[in-house]
Amino acid sequence: MKIKILFLLLFLWSFVLNAAQQEMLRRAQIYIEAKMYDKALGTYQEILQGNLNDWQRSIIEFDIGNVYAEQKDWVKALKQYSSIPLGEETSPLVAEHVYTNLGLAHYLLAQELNQKEPNKRNYGRIVYHFKLAGIAFAAAAKKECLIQELGGITPCLVSKELEKLQLATKKALEEAQDKLAKTGGKPTQESKPEIAGPEGLLTKIIELQEQVLDESRLSQKPNKDEQKKVLALADQFIPMVFKEQNEKFSKEGICQSSPWGEVIPHFDEGTQAARQASSFLDEGKRYLTQAISLEEDALTAWRQSLESMKNPKTPKGSCFAGQSQGKSQEKQEKTAEQPASSEEVLRFLQQMNLDDTITPQSIPAIKQVDKPW
């Protein structure tokens, strides 16, 4: 049976908003209908800046998740729904809507992955998202029963739509688990040619984080020791970059603002996410879902970093005016016109605690400027 997927929209007119907020809310709904999603998101964020109680704020944040869902951006939708605090004091109606849409986002993301080229890593992700969809739908069913109980309706009758989603998820999960079992149960790494230098190290970091993420999804157990291995490898990246640039500076009198001005911010973002994931894993299984989400964030940022390394958007340039003897005045003046970003990137690298720092006396003092990221 084909499941009719509906993202449940909550009518917001029943709770008190001031006139300006009501106008912004109407405007956001118009933007959504016109598929002007960026404007809708901006309007919702503007509403959140106002004076809202926790219940009102949860509903606005829920609608932001719906905007991402309308765009089929399941990853952002999942992050948004997951960020909404749901406790005992949360309205059962709000919680039921959030859990339902959280389950739908996991379910549809798993379906999307299932339509891609089959491979062992995909099967692991599919199983993981179908599992979480089932958990979310079960939580939504409990909230439905609570709403009925508060209304004096017993015994509980879960809605047919939610029952269908639960059955469809159970069936899809069993099929995905069967496919994963036939592949040997674990994703495998294809042998690839060894790449030297920072690019090779970052490739290894990404591969190891992918393995840890796969294991976390499949076992549903904290893989904290393996995550610490990822961080240990990541800690070698900046020193390797700095060493390579020092060698080039010593030999050629130049250093590169590109690609590091693009690479390092993405790498740092990924490393921070990986460290946060490690902290959650240290706390045990109860924070496993948050840790997995952060591991995914780390991979996204590190992949962007690797892409920037391979295909930088800005051309390579030297950091300072020619310092070596024999360089023409023309070259010195041309190099001196290089933008400050190159000096900022070098300064970032030089601040790393390295034993092999090289500072030739001929290098002019680096300007004290803020980092651009």
Secondary structure, 3 states (H helix, E strand, C coil): CCCCCCCCCCCCCCCCCCHHHHHHHHHHHHHHHCCCHHHHHHHHHHHHCCCCCHHHHHHHHHHHHHHHHHCCCHHHHHHHHHHCCCCCCCCHHHHHHHHHHHHHHHHHHHHHHHCCCCCHHHHHHHHHHHHHHHHHHHHHHHHHHHHHHHCCCCCCCCCHHHHHHHHHHHHHHHHHHHHHHHCCCCCCCCCCCCCCHHHHHHHHHHHHHHHHHHHHHHHCCCCHHHHHHHHHHHCCHHHHHHHHHHHHHHHHCCCCCCCHHHHHHHHHHHHHHHHHHHHHHHCCHHHHHHHHHHHHHHHHHHHHHHHHHHCCCCCCCCCCCCCCCCCCHHHHHHHHCCCHHHHHHHHHHHCCCCCCCCCCCCCCCCCCCCCCC
